Amino acid sequence: MPTREDAGHPNHRVFETMIGGAIVAIKRPTVAELRLLHEQKRTTVSLWLSAGAVLIALGSFVYPLVSSEISHQALTVRYLNALVGATPLAPYTARGVAVENSHADRYAETVGLLWDGLVDSEFDGSAVANGRVSGGWGTYTVCFPQVDVFRAECSTYADFEFSEGNRLARFTIDGLPVEQTYRYAQYDSTVTIEDDNHQIRAYRAGQFVDSDKKSKTIVLWMDRAASSTAPSIDLLSVQAQDGQENDIDVEAVHFPPRLPKFGDAYAVVRVPDSARFLYVCWSGHSEDEKPCDWINNIR
């Protein structure tokens, strides 16, 4: 217990107490020291509160970015998986996550029209498996179904761009902007040379060009020409020529085997990128008459 106060130090009060049989002096802190200690505690608490506020603010900023990135990944995978589906309707479902009339939307629509051409040509796709999509976080390896009108090699899809409404707008294929790898439908003018003998009117419904510029796949929409009087015409052959009118090999042909008088159909042909003309011949007229149609402007 205290026994006496050191009167010689009014600001440093010292008390003596008995601890373990010894007299020990205990100094009471001054007012200035107490204030300094209080300020240090306040500063420490303020620093911790500031650090907590920074972490909260940082979390509120980072979380939406991470959440948005995850959402974009999910939409991308959904789009690509639909794109390589081995059914005619699959590519059209990809349009559900794309900005309307964007390149992502029109690209998927054109893939769907390609499948329409396969269906109209009576292509049996029952044994065709879906394509494959692998990768993630903005870069994917995409392999289309093993059908002869698709490029056999896989491609790299990347650089996906999204709208504020969280829909896919465009991307790249093997480093090329998607708009450089396809052509959208043009129904305002025919690609057939119309004369008194032509049997069909053909319009370019879409076109794909491989990223290596070696081959392209052309989708055509056709109906019967007014000058074609036969009840139906049957496909005989499809040939291709380059810009110098040299014959070149046709890599794949899927035309409707027959086109009735008031019928229409889609067709698909895969040719070297140098092809500029198609020569399509039909039967269904007299034995001596095998009319053919020139399809041009397939650049």
C-alpha positions in Angstrom: 0.0 0.0 0.0 1.3 3.6 -0.6 3.2 5.1 2.3 4.3 8.5 1.2 4.3 11.0 -1.7 7.5 12.5 -3.0 6.7 16.2 -2.7 9.7 17.3 -4.6 8.2 16.1 -7.9 4.7 17.5 -8.1 4.3 16.4 -11.7 5.9 13.1 -11.2 4.2 11.6 -8.2 6.0 8.6 -6.8 4.5 6.2 -4.3 6.2 3.6 -2.3 4.6 0.2 -1.7 5.7 -3.0 -0.2 6.2 -5.8 -2.7 7.7 -9.1 -1.5 9.2 -7.4 1.6 10.9 -4.6 -0.5 9.9 -1.0 -0.9 9.2 -0.2 -4.6 8.7 3.3 -6.1 5.8 3.6 -8.5 5.5 6.7 -10.8 2.1 7.9 -11.8 2.0 9.1 -15.5 1.6 12.8 -16.0 -1.4 14.4 -17.8 0.7 15.1 -20.9 1.8 11.5 -21.0 -1.8 10.3 -20.7 -2.8 12.6 -23.5 0.0 11.3 -25.7 -1.0 7.7 -25.0 -4.6 8.5 -25.8 -3.7 10.1 -29.1 -1.6 7.1 -30.1 -4.5 4.8 -29.4 -6.8 7.0 -31.5 -4.3 7.1 -34.3 -4.0 3.3 -34.3 -7.8 2.8 -34.3 -8.2 5.3 -37.1 -5.6 3.5 -39.2 -7.4 0.2 -38.7 -10.7 1.8 -39.6 -9.2 3.4 -42.7 -7.6 0.1 -43.8 -11.0 -1.6 -43.3 -12.7 1.1 -45.4 -10.2 0.7 -48.2 -10.7 -3.1 -48.2 -14.5 -2.7 -48.3 -14.2 -0.1 -51.1 -11.8 -2.3 -53.1 -14.1 -5.3 -52.7 -17.1 -3.4 -53.9 -15.1 -2.4 -57.0 -13.4 -5.7 -57.7 -16.4 -8.0 -57.1 -18.6 -6.6 -59.9 -15.6 -6.9 -62.3 -15.0 -10.6 -61.4 -18.7 -11.3 -61.4 -19.1 -9.7 -64.9 -16.1 -11.6 -66.2 -17.5 -14.9 -65.0 -20.9 -14.0 -66.6 -19.1 -13.2 -69.9 -17.3 -16.6 -69.8 -20.6 -18.4 -69.3 -22.2 -16.6 -72.2 -19.3 -17.2 -74.5 -19.2 -20.9 -73.8 -23.0 -21.1 -74.4 -22.7 -19.3 -77.7 -19.8 -21.4 -79.0 -21.3 -24.7 -77.9 -24.5 -23.8 -79.8 -22.5 -22.7 -82.8 -20.9 -26.1 -83.2 -24.0 -28.2 -82.5 -24.7 -30.8 -85.1 -28.4 -30.0 -85.6 -30.0 -27.3 -87.8 -31.5 -25.4 -84.9 -28.4 -25.3 -82.7 -26.7 -22.3 -84.3 -29.9 -20.3 -84.1 -30.0 -20.7 -80.3 -26.5 -19.0 -80.2 -28.3 -15.8 -81.4 -30.1 -15.7 -78.1 -26.9 -14.4 -76.3 -25.8 -12.0 -79.1 -26.6 -8.4 -79.8 -29.3 -8.2 -82.5 -27.8 -7.6 -86.0 -24.3 -7.7 -84.6 -21.5 -9.7 -86.3 -21.9 -12.4 -83.6 -25.6 -12.6 -84.4 -25.2 -12.7 -88.1 -22.3 -15.1 -88.0 -24.5 -17.6 -86.0 -27.4 -17.0 -88.4 -25.2 -17.8 -91.4 -24.0 -21.0 -89.8 -27.7 -21.9 -89.4 -28.4 -21.2 -93.0 -25.5 -23.6 -93.9 -27.3 -26.3 -92.0 -30.5 -25.4 -93.8 -28.7 -26.1 -97.1 -27.5 -29.5 -95.8 -31.1 -30.4 -94.8 -32.5 -29.3 -98.2 -29.9 -31.4 -100.0 -31.2 -34.4 -98.0 -27.9 -34.7 -96.1 -28.1 -37.4 -93.5 -26.6 -35.9 -90.4 -27.9 -38.5 -87.9 -24.4 -39.9 -87.3 -22.6 -36.5 -87.1 -21.4 -35.6 -83.6 -21.3 -32.1 -82.2 -18.2 -30.1 -82.6 -15.9 -29.3 -79.7 -15.1 -26.3 -77.6 -12.2 -26.1 -75.2 -10.2 -23.5 -73.4 -11.4 -20.6 -71.3 -10.9 -17.1 -70.0 -11.3 -15.4 -73.3 -9.5 -17.8 -75.7 -11.2 -21.0 -77.0 -10.3 -23.7 -79.5 -13.4 -24.3 -81.6 -13.8 -27.4 -83.8 -16.9 -27.6 -86.0 -18.7 -30.9 -86.7 -16.9 -33.2 -89.2 -18.9 -32.3 -92.3 -17.2 -31.6 -95.6 -18.5 -28.1 -95.9 -16.8 -27.0 -92.6 -13.1 -26.4 -92.2 -11.5 -29.6 -91.0 -9.0 -27.8 -88.8 -9.9 -26.2 -85.5 -9.7 -22.4 -85.0 -9.0 -20.0 -82.1 -11.8 -17.8 -81.1 -10.8 -14.8 -78.8 -11.2 -11.1 -78.1 -14.9 -11.3 -77.2 -16.7 -8.0 -77.0 -19.9 -7.5 -75.1 -22.6 -4.8 -75.0 -23.7 -3.0 -71.9 -26.7 -5.3 -71.9 -24.3 -8.2 -71.4 -24.7 -9.7 -74.9 -22.0 -10.8 -77.3 -21.2 -8.4 -80.1 -18.1 -9.6 -81.9 -14.9 -11.6 -81.6 -11.9 -12.8 -83.6 -11.1 -16.0 -85.4 -7.5 -17.0 -85.7 -6.6 -13.3 -85.1 -9.0 -12.0 -87.8 -12.1 -9.9 -86.9 -15.1 -12.1 -87.4 -16.5 -9.8 -90.1 -13.5 -10.7 -92.3 -14.3 -14.4 -92.2 -17.9 -14.4 -93.4 -20.4 -12.6 -95.7 -23.9 -11.9 -94.7 -27.0 -12.7 -96.9 -27.6 -10.6 -100.0 -31.2 -11.1 -101.3 -31.5 -7.8 -103.2 -29.9 -9.2 -106.3 -29.3 -12.6 -107.9 -25.9 -14.1 -108.6 -27.2 -16.0 -111.6 -26.8 -14.8 -115.1 -30.4 -14.4 -116.3 -31.2 -15.3 -119.9 -33.9 -17.1 -121.8 -32.4 -20.5 -120.8 -31.8 -20.1 -117.2 -33.5 -22.5 -114.8 -33.0 -21.0 -111.4 -32.5 -17.7 -109.6 -29.8 -17.9 -107.0 -29.0 -15.5 -104.2 -26.0 -15.6 -101.9 -27.4 -16.4 -98.5 -24.0 -16.4 -96.8 -20.4 -17.2 -97.3 -17.5 -18.3 -95.0 -13.8 -17.8 -95.8 -11.3 -19.9 -94.0 -8.8 -17.9 -91.9 -5.9 -19.3 -94.0 -7.7 -18.0 -97.2 -7.4 -21.4 -98.9 -11.1 -22.4 -99.2 -14.6 -20.9 -98.7 -18.1 -22.3 -98.2 -20.9 -20.6 -100.1 -24.6 -20.8 -99.1 -27.1 -20.2 -101.8 -30.9 -19.7 -101.8 -32.5 -20.8 -105.1 -35.9 -20.8 -106.7 -37.1 -21.6 -110.2 -36.8 -19.0 -112.9 -39.9 -17.9 -114.8 -38.4 -19.2 -118.1 -38.1 -22.7 -116.6 -41.2 -24.7 -117.7 -40.3 -28.3 -116.7 -42.4 -29.7 -113.8 -39.2 -30.4 -111.9 -35.5 -30.3 -112.6 -32.9 -32.7 -111.3 -29.3 -31.7 -110.5 -26.7 -33.1 -112.8 -23.5 -31.4 -111.9 -21.8 -28.4 -110.3 -18.5 -27.2 -111.6 -16.3 -24.2 -110.6 -14.0 -21.8 -112.4 -11.5 -19.2 -111.3 -11.3 -15.6 -112.5 -9.4 -16.7 -115.6 -12.1 -19.3 -116.4 -9.9 -22.2 -115.6 -11.7 -25.3 -114.2 -10.9 -25.9 -110.5 -12.0 -28.7 -108.2 -15.2 -28.5 -106.2 -14.4 -29.7 -102.7 -18.0 -30.4 -101.5 -21.5 -30.0 -103.0 -24.8 -30.2 -101.3 -27.5 -29.1 -103.7 -31.1 -30.3 -103.6 -31.4 -33.3 -105.9 -34.6 -32.0 -107.4 -36.3 -28.6 -107.6 -40.0 -28.5 -108.5 -41.7 -25.8 -110.5 -42.6 -23.6 -107.6 -40.0 -24.9 -105.2 -37.1 -23.2 -103.5 -34.2 -24.5 -101.4 -30.9 -23.7 -99.9 -27.7 -25.2 -101.2 -24.1 -25.4 -100.0 -20.9 -25.7 -102.0 -17.2 -25.6 -100.8 -14.6 -24.5 -103.3 -11.1 -23.1 -103.3 -10.9 -19.4 -102.5 -9.9 -18.6 -106.0 -13.3 -19.7 -107.4 -15.3 -17.0 -109.0 -18.0 -18.9 -111.0 -20.2 -22.0 -110.6 -21.7 -23.8 -113.5 -24.8 -25.8 -112.4 -26.5 -28.1 -114.9 -29.9 -29.7 -114.6 -32.0 -32.4 -116.3 -35.7 -32.6 -116.6 -36.1 -31.3 -120.1 -35.8 -33.1 -123.4 -33.0 -35.6 -124.0 -31.2 -33.1 -126.2 -31.5 -30.2 -123.7 -29.5 -30.0 -120.6 -29.8 -26.4 -119.4 -27.1 -25.0 -117.2 -26.9 -21.8 -115.0 -23.9 -19.6 -114.4 -23.6 -18.4 -110.8 -21.1 -15.6 -110.6 -19.9 -13.0 -108.0 -18.8 -15.6 -105.5 -15.7 -13.7 -104.4 
